[in-house]
């Protein structure tokens, strides 16, 4: 769900196996969380991002990168 508080589920599908990076950035472009970093087989995945008390309300960008594929989605955290 968007907006979310304090956790959200990030779902993604990989059409082929390979190195995967799923990183959260704040509005200033600073990395605030690494959700996935490493090799994953092709398939469907769900990762829970728990922003907890450490991250303030605001807009964040979740960047998924695998091989030549890259996708960025925004998420709004309301506390």
Secondary structure, 3 states (H helix, E strand, C coil): CCCECCEEEEEEEECCCEEEEEEEEECCCCEEEEEEEEEECCEEEEEEEECCCCCCCEEEEEEEEECCEEEEEEEEECC
